[in-house]
Amino acid sequence: MREAIVQKLTELPRMSKQFWAVLLSLLGSLGFLLFQGGKLALMLFVVMLVLSIYLLLGQWSGIKRTQGARTLHNAETTNTMEAGSSLTVTIQLQIPGFWPMPYIFVKDRLTHKNGSELAFESTIVPDWRRRGEWEYRTPALRRGSYTFGTTECVTEDIFGLFEHSGTLKLPNSIVVLPQTVQIREWQQYHQMMKGTNHHSTTTRAVRETTQINGVREYIYGDRLSRIHWNATAKTGTWKSKEFERESLPKTYLILDRNRKAYGDPEDFELAVSVAASLFQYGAGRSLALGLVSTGADDVYFEPKPGQNLLKAVQQHFIHVEADGTYNLRQVLREKVQHLVPGSFITLITPQYGEPVIQIFNWLKQLQLNPCHLWICSGATDQEAWLKRLQSVGVVGYPIHSLHELPVVLGGRSG
């Protein structure tokens, strides 16, 4: 409140000088008319009177009652988009009134949840119906949630003496999901499935039990023995029986959120994108994936197949940050009681070296199957680390960029 008052007080002298300048000019022309007379004095007074009325009517220019709408073009209906994409925004303005406006200066703001702000400015010339349209494109947006602030509209008279402004509230928000990539095959995972006496290396072929788990929509090619005749008769549409599948070894993704582990913020963005891509891969193949993510908050998702877990994990990935202070050993020590022997542990971290080797040896002693998704954008001794992992029986995947992930998981492992 005090800052607003001080700002108003600092603006008063400037406004007073302009006001007094116009007033003195009008009074001077009036005095010239009264004491001198003549056509020249009359013409000068009429011109100054018309200009003064024009400047006075600027207070009722209508800029303070501006109406408008903001349209987000390349966002989905749910106002979500993927990281690295740009957003095209169109703002349509309608200014009531009749006072001539040479131009309108428009400023729009887009604020990230972490407090960072993007400002966009432009000048538009309204048409004869006092309407204007402005379209701009944001830079590539990073992961997180964004909200649009108030839109500022500023105009001036044709002499640039007086400035009139107004604000327009157009509440919009947008969510930027982590960037993901489609993974066709995770070779090591399917080899592990085969090694646990499952008859197929693809999760689609996981054997079903005889226990009915529910009813689903009929899929072309279902055998007659799968048809659920009662449900089909009640609903009038074909229904098939859904059987429970044999349980697979649980898989946990460990996302390292230690602040000191990430020298470059882009490395953490890559780690989050890798984890999000793996969850999409698991959801598409009915894999039971879990997540351990410990930082300023402690997030743990029990391995479960299905879209519900995927949505919950995606919401977590939108806002997750590298804000942890615990090292990997401390995080795993607290969570190891939840890990079932035989589980597949995928460690997503840029860390490497003997401390990480000790963690892998410890996990193997607990009868867990670890692997290392190594975020190594700036590492130089890649081959040495992969050989070191191989010597302790751990598979390592060096990942420099997200586009490498499908290729690396498809068979080019350490």
Salt bridges, closest charged atoms under 4 A:
ASP108 OD1 - ARG70 NH2 3.00
GLU117 OE2 - ARG109 NE 3.39
GLU121 OE2 - LYS107 NZ 3.56
ASP127 OD2 - ARG131 NE 3.66
GLU152 OE2 - ARG109 NH1 2.84
GLU185 OE2 - HIS190 NE2 3.27
GLU208 OE1 - ARG226 NH1 2.98
GLU217 OE2 - LYS239 NZ 2.38
ASP222 OD2 - ARG216 NH1 3.01
GLU242 OE1 - ARG216 NE 2.91
GLU246 OE1 - ARG207 NH2 3.41
GLU269 OE2 - ARG142 NH2 3.10
GLU269 OE2 - ARG143 NH2 2.79
ASP297 OD1 - ARG257 NH2 2.71
ASP298 OD1 - LYS335 NZ 3.01
GLU302 OE2 - LYS250 NZ 2.83
ASP323 OD1 - ARG257 NH2 2.78
GLU354 OE2 - ARG388 NE 3.09
GLU404 OE1 - HIS400 ND1 3.26
